[in-house]
Amino acid sequence: MNNRRGQRQDGKPEAKRRKSELRPRKPHAYTGHGSSSSADHAPSPEGDLGSPSAFRQLPDGMLIAYLDEFGHVGPFMGTGHKKFFHNPVFGYAGILIPAENVRRFGAKFERLKEREFRNEIHDSGKHPRRWEKKGSEIFTSGSFARYPHRVALISDLGDYLHRLGGNYFYSGTVKPIGTTKMTGQTPAELTSKVLVDVVKQLCIYAERKGRNLTVLLDQGGPMPREDAITHMASFIYSAKEPEMKRIIEVPMQLESHRYGAMQYADWLCAITSRTVHYHFTDSDEFAWAPGAFKDIFHSWATAESRILVPETHSSVRTGTLIHPKKWINSNFNTQVRPAGASLQHRVGDALNLHAQQ
């Protein structure tokens, strides 16, 4: 109500107040020494963030897991098989990072990506923030030999992630040898089984850190994941373990070309795929992979990271994966399995059985 003509109760002239109310507000500016907060230009993470202690002083908040798939979800018969030769392991890998540091890591990733792949980005005609380099292209034997310095680049990003309070994570399982008909396990069932275990391990980590958790997956995964996520919702909301309360929602899916952290997870999945292929098959095609895996992962993988070996009721962890000696040829492998039951022999047995059917 007006006290007198042109004057409001708060004493401010009505015309001036109306003008100020209609004036557009300035958008929220990023305060981490960056110059831009638009979708295409991530803020610069540089400034007073070089000290690890600076990150530890940040308040507690949400943990974000960016995960992609490694290995292969389909059947495996052996490296010499015409159809089912891809990888004997399937799992998920990526990064865990406090939510308050996601933008800083994303900015660092985009800047290094744009510098390293500037020619390919230019030739593509795409905006640098909408262009991605697949890890499967970086970690081929030919590319590794031609661009060995890229391992150091990816390792530097890992060091920065670690200083931001983040870690690497991977979890997978060795698949039974044989076709779907022979093993009785479909890709959808395998995806569901592995994803449930992944979320369990992530929740244990989150409980240890005293943080809640959000899990983000690359949208480019196989169709069986849809059924797995549906099953995951039932599992999460019915779980009784205290640590399972840490995850706030079922895993969500993102388009990787829009998120640098997800692209980085893809790179980690690629070197993990090469490494497990070397350790769990008779092929030496990726003999260089354990060394690259060691340089990238260092000691930054969570304690929960491992490859399950159901046949032996055991698991293979980082210390074994970085070793140049194949796991299938290790003393541990030959001791826990009956004589003649090595992975190579089981492949042969499966092929013989298949030929007899």
N, C-alpha and C positions, 0 to 999 in steps of 0.2 A: 504494500500500500504506500502511496506517495504522501509525504508530509506537506509538500507544496508542489506546484507545477514544476516538472523537470527535475525533481529531487527525490531520491529514494530514502528509505528509513536508515540505511547505512551511511547516509551523508554523501554518497557518490553520485554525481550527475548521471541521470538515466542514459543519456546519449553516449557518454563516454564509457559507461559500464557495458552497454550493449556492444560497442565497438570492440572492447577488450575481450568480451566473451566469444566474439566471432573470429578473433584472430587465431590462426592455426598454431598449435603448440609445436615446439621443436621436438623432433624425435629423440628418444633416449640415446645418449651418446655412450659408446663403449669407453670405459675408463682405464683399460689396460694398455695405454700408450699406443693404441691403434688409431688409424685415421678414418676408417670406414666401417660401417656395420651393415651394409647391404648384403643381399643374398649372394652376390657375385664377387664381393671383395671382403675377405675375412680380415679382421684386425691383426696388426702385427703383434707377436707375442714378446717382442723384445722390450727391454727396460730393466727393472730391478729384479727380474725373475731368474737370474743366473745362479742364485744361491739356493741349494736344496732346502735350507732351513726356512726360506721364505714360503715354500710350498707347505711345509709341515705346520705352519702357523695358520693356514686357512681353516675356516670352520668346517665341522663335519657336515656332510650332505649325502647326496645320492651317488651311488656308483653306476656308471653306464658301461655295459658290455657291448662291444661291437664285434660280431662274430660272422664268419663265413664258413663254408664247408671245405674240407680237405680230403684227399683220397678219392674214393669213388663209391657211390651208393649201390651200384649194381653188382651182380655176381662176379666172382673171380675164379678162374680155372688155372691160370698160370701165364707167365710172360710169353710163352710160345703159342698160346691159344689164339685162334683166328678172331674170336669175338669177345671173350671174357678175359682180357689181358691187362686191364687198366691199373688197378691197385688193390692189394689185399686188405687195405685198411680204410675205414670211413670214420670221420669225426668232424668236430668244429674247433676252430681256432680264431684268435683275435686278440683284442686288447680290453683291459679294464681300466677305467679312468674316472676320477672324481668329476662330477658334473660341472663343478665350478671351473675346471680346467679344460673342458672340451674345446672351447673356442680357441684357446691358446695353442693347443696341439694341432687343431685343424688348420690354423693359419700357418704354422710352421711347415706342416705337410704340403700345403698348396704351394708355398713359396719354393720349397726344394723340388717339388714335382715340376713346376713351371721352368725352373732353371735347368734341370737335368734333361727334360724332354722337350725343350723349346722348339726344336726343328719339327718334331712330329706334331706338336700342337699347332704350329703355324700351318703345316701342310694340311691338317684336318679341317681348318677353317672354323673350328669351334672355339668358344670362349674357354680359357684355361680352367675355369672352375666347373666346366661341364664336360671336360675331356678326362678320360681315365686310361691308365696303362695297366693292363691285366698282369697279375703276378705270374700267370702261366707263360707269358711272353718274356718276362724278365728272367725267370728261372728255367730256361732251356739250356742244354749243354752248350750250344753254340753261342747264345747270348751271354752266358756266364763267362765263357772264355774271352769273348770280345769286350765285355764291359765289367770286369771284375771289381771296379771301384764302386759299383752300385751296392755291393754288400756293405761297404763302409757307410754309404749314404743312408741305407735302411737301418744300420746299426746306430748311426747318430740320432736318427729319429727315435729309436728305442731308448737311447740314453736320455733324451729330452722327455720322453714319456715317463721314464722312471723318476726323473727329478720333479715331474708334476704329480707324483704320487700314484702313477699307473703301473701296470704289470702286463705281461703277456699271459695268455692262457691257451691251452689246447687239451682236448680230450677226445679219444676215439677208441675204436675197438677193431681187433683183427677179425675179419669175416670168416665164416666157415667156407671151406673150399667146395665149389660145385655150383650148379645152376640153381635157380629158384626151386625147381621141382625136386632136385636132389637134397637141398638143405632144408626145404620147408619154410624158408624165410624170405618174405617179399621186401622190396626196397622200402615200402611204406612202414612195415614193421621194424625194419632196421633203423630207419630215420627216427621213429617214435622212441625206440629203446635208447638210442644214443642221445637224443635231445633231452630225454628225462634225466639221464645220468649227468649230462652237461649242466643242466639247471641245478641239480643237487650239489654238484661240486662248486658252482658259482655261489650258491647260497651259503655253503660252508665258509667260503672265502669272505663273503660279505659279513657274515656273523663274526668272523674273526676280526674284521676291521671295524665292526660296530656301525655299519652303514646299510641303508636299504639299497635295493638293486632294481635296475631296469635292463632288460636284455633286448638288443636290437640285432636283427638278422638281415643279411643281404637278400633282397627280394628275388634275385636271379636264381634261386635254388630250384631243385626238381619238384615236380608236382606232388610226390609223396609227402612233402612237408606240410601241406594243407591238412591232411589227416593227422599228422603228428602234432600240429599245434592245437587241433581240436582235442586230441587226447591229453595234451599238456595242460589245458585249462582244467580238466577234471582232476588231473593229478595235483596241480598246484593248490586248488581250493579245498581238496580233501586231505592234504598232507598234514600229519600231526607233529612232525619234527619242528622244534622251535626255530631252527635256522630257515625253514621254508617260508616263514612269515616275512623274511627279508625282501622277497621279490614282490613287487607291487602289482604286477599285471602279467598276463601271458606274453611271451616274446612277440615283438612287433617287427614288421619288415620295412626296409628302406630301399630306395633306389640308389645303388652304390655310386653312380656318377655324380650325385648331388652332395655326397658326404665324404670328405677326405679321410676321416677316421675309418670308414667302412672300406675304402680303397686300400688303406694300409693293412687292415685285417686280411684282405684278399692277398696281399703280398706275403704276409706271414703264412697264410694257408698254402701258398704255392711252394715255399721252401719246405714246409712241413710235409707236404705231399711227396716231394722228391726224396726227402730224408727217410720217410717210412717205407717208400717203395724200395729204396736201397737196402734197408735193414730186414725187410720181411719178404723179399723175393731173391731168386738166384741171379738176378741181373745186376751188372756193374755199371749200367748206363749212367747212373747218378752217383758215382763214387765220390764226386766233389761235394755232394750235398751235406754230409755231416759237418764238414769244415765250415761251410757257409752258415749252417744252422747254429753252430757254436759261436761264430762271430756275431750273429744277429741276436741270438737269445741270451747269450752270456749267462748270468744268474738271475735273469729278470722274469722267468716263468714262475707262476704261482706253485706252491707246494702241492696243490691239488691237480696239477697238470700231469697226464699220463696216458699211455696207450694200453688198454686192457687186452689181455690174451686169455680169452675164456677157456681155451683148451687146457691151459696149465694153471688156471685160477691165479694168475699173477699179473703184474703190470710192468711196463717198460717206461722209464722216466728219462728226464733230460740228460742226466749223466751218461746214460747208455746211448741215446740218440746222437750225441755229439762225438761219439767214439768212431774211429774209422773201421773198426772190426764189425762185421755184420752180426746182428743179433742172432740170426738163424744159425750162424756158425759158432756161437759163443758156447762156453762150457756150461753156462746156466741152462741154455736151451736144450743141450743134449742130455743134461742130467735130469731135468724134470720130465722129459718125454721118454716113453718106451723106446727101445732100440729100433731104429728104422722108421721112426714116426716124425722125422723132421718135416718142415714145411714143404721142401721139395718133394719128398716121398709122398706126402699126402696129396700133392697136386697130381702126381703120377697115378696114385690109387684112384683118385676121382675120375681121371680121364679114362682109365681102364674100365671102371664101373659104368661110366657113361657109354662107352663103346659096346658093352655087353647088353645094355638095355635096348 
